[in-house]
Amino acid sequence: MTSSVTHVWRLLKWGRILARYGALRGIERDPNTPAPVRRLARIARLGARVPAVPRYADAFQAIGPAAIKLGQSLATRPDLVGEEATHDLLRLQDQLPAIPYETIHEAMRAGLGRDPALFFSRIEETAVGAASIAQVHRAVTTEGRQVAVKVLRPGVEEEFARAIDTYQWAAAQLEAMSPEARRLRPRLTIENFRRWTLRELNFRREAASASELAEAMTAEPEFVIPKVDWARSTAKVLTIEWIDGIKLSDRPALIAAGYDLPKLAQTLIRAFLRQAIAEGFFHADMHQGNLFALPGDRIAAIDFGIMGRIDRRARVWLAEILYGLITGNYKRVAEIHFEAGYVPAHHNVAEFATALRAVGEPMRGLPVKDMSIGMMLDGLFSITRDFDMVTQPHLLLLQKTMVMVEGVATSLDPDINLWDSAAPFVREWIRTELGPEAAIADRLILDFRTLACLPDLVRRIEAHYPAPGGEPPALPMKEVEVVRIGGSWRYAVVAGLSAAAGVAATFGLLH
């Protein structure tokens, strides 16, 4: 077990680097920062030449791979690190110098368990991408297919384990120091970061995520997910279809190739909404470097290490919140926050609706270049403290992804209005999920599932009370009514009769 002295030493070392980039200034000035943390920041800053403008992303890159991933995680927490730091941390896109091919080749051999020559006829020694966790090389399979081979960096698992150990220790100390810190739940932030990292370090999980997302996106053929080569993929090596397109970050090349940029922007927004609201499973790292334009104004995504998941109930709330903000129905948005438990019940719904109006009203009807959904979400975070709102990690990851998607969309079409783009999709999904047809379908499914359980329930009751001619049980089950039939005891299941009556009533509604 790592000692507290080791944790403090690591924090001081990292703090020294953060100080050189001016990244501790916000911690020192924030009145909510606990006094011990402020003192530690001042010690780390002693003698450092602090720049006038903080460079948070550069500081995390200077610390190393684990810090880069932590910075990406903190980019979802404007309530924890501040809006200025959040926007700057969004620049973190894992671009690191490549390590020598000989080292990667040996890691590939170890990961595959066999000589890479048995799987690939050619592997380009120059990396096409080098990130904090892995390095990517272009290759040709023995069958002649173009693929991208992603290889885990040697030693990265041990480095991340050490860093996460200290992050968890620091988060626990912080929560113990301050009630405000407990509300912001830094330990939960680090736990989410740990889970993301463990998933990213296991390429089988990433391959499974790509496969699942491809199935979910069949309704959006203009958004392409590359196919996984499972025969050449392991926990430490991922082989996936090569995407030959133009990065969405290269606007001049897109224009020269004749792409319809506004259409690409609409495709991206619709694909994100499909993932987040309709499917509840979304690509949470959709920056420009992971998105490519393909012929026919299609978009392909790569890198499925960070994925978000939202259950159906939360998606219904999210869709209603978005649509309420789009249409200006702030009272309904406020009610949903209370129904979902996002705002404690002792607060006033009308007061919260007024606070929401102050955030949402300036945004409506304006192009994104003037007012954006990202700015609206920042506004929502600004009122969380006033209404004692506890952090919701799945919504924070979604918020980060929305800001990222918005940035890519506006780089393609500066005049796009995300409200107008999102409204038709959200309206249709709400009608499908919450309309009368959906309610009847949900009731039918529930009742038929209940009926399907009845035979097994009766068999279990018979097994528990096997004597056909004996006396009835002294304490019958609540769900069972005891009836004497022909000299022996049988059991009429009241729950089953109720379910049958429910089905009959449902059919009555249909006819």
Phi, psi and omega in degrees: 000132183289136182281160178297326179298318178297317179299314181296320179299315178298317181296320178295319179297313178293321179299325178298318179293316178301320181297320181298337178258008178074016187276359178259355184300317181296322179296318181292326185271340183290122181295341180274355179290126178301147183303318179298324179291320179297320179296319179297320179296322180292321178297317180295333184274345186307125176079357182276145175273106187269124179290159181292323181249120181297142177238083187294313182298318180297323180296315180293324177294324180292330180289318178141181186304315182296322179292326177300313179295321177297319179299321177296323178293317180292341177295347176269001188237066176299332178291337184264318185249354180095155184292320182300312180294320180303311182295322180289323181293340177295347177286345182291114181229026169065026180273109181234160175297143180286147174269159185304144182299326180301320178294317180293322180299318178293322177294324178294317179299315180294320182291322180277338182080003181210170179296127179305335180297339178285343182251330187232135177279336179205138175229124179287128184286334178279124182290141175269349178195138178226119183238183185292332183255325188215171177230142186243134177232144175278142183211168175236128181287168178296343176269357177094011179272141177280127181222164170251131181248118181256124186239132179294133179295134178300136177081356185291328181296317180293320180297316179293322180298317179296314182296314182297324177303315180287323177300316181296318178299313182296319180296320179295318178297319182296315180296327180288340184272335193212130174299323179296321177296322179296323178295323182280346172055060178297328179298323178292323176300314180292324178295318176297318178300318179298317180295316178302315184295315179300323178291320179292330180282353178246103186289342173295322177295319178296319178298319179295322178296318178298317180295316180295318180294322178300318178295320182292334186261018178298334179283351179238076185296343180276359176245112192257135174246123181296151182278142179275137173265091186295329182293338181246023181237138176223190179294337184241358177224127178241125177246126187219155181307136179285132178258116182256085182218189180252130179298141180294345177286342184264075184300315179302319180293324178295317180294317180296328180277357176083022179286147175274097187295317176300324178293320177300319180297316179296320179299318180296315181295314181296321179297318179295316179297321177301315181293309189285319187261312184283320186258334180073019180217113189227150174290117187259016179223052187269057174275172188299330181289343180258008183234134183232143173272134178243159177308144182087018181056039175264163178235135175245142178247149175228174175065092185249032181288324180250113180234148177249152180222135180228131180286168188298319182298315179295326179292323176297314177299315181299315180298318179293323178296312180299314183292324177296320177291322179297318184268355180081019179271072187291331179297316179293321177299317178297317180300320181296320178300323179286319179298322181282349181082012179289328177245130180301148188294341183285351177276166183265128182298316182296321178295320179293323178298321178295319178297320178295321179300320180297331179277314189276326188298320179295343186272335192290135174080005181252149176293155183299330181296340178260311179220133187237164174297324177301317178294322177298318179294323174300321177296321177298319179296330183292339180261000183297321182293320182298331183247021174053038182282127179278144182302135175247100188303319183294327178284330178293318177296321178296318180300316179299318181291322178298317179297320180295313180297319178300318180297318179293316182298318182287335175291332177278319182219093184300337183265005182294144176247108184295332176300309182295324181290323185278328189304311182299318181294312182296319180299314181294320180294319178298317180298318181293318186277329187244359180287175183299324180297319180293322180296317179294317180297318179298320180294318179298314181299315181298315183291320179292326175295322178296315179297323181295337180277345187299313181303317180294323178297315180297317180298321179292324178294316179299321180292328181283330180236076191281337188289116183285334185245007184278184178286154178293153179300146181291325182236083180295156177296148181297327184281357188238133175256129184273127182230132179270123182228118173057041175082355177233166184261130175233167188233124176262122186275110183296320180300323180293319178296320179297317180296318179299319178297323178296318178297317180298319179295322178296315178297327178297324178292331184278339185251000000 
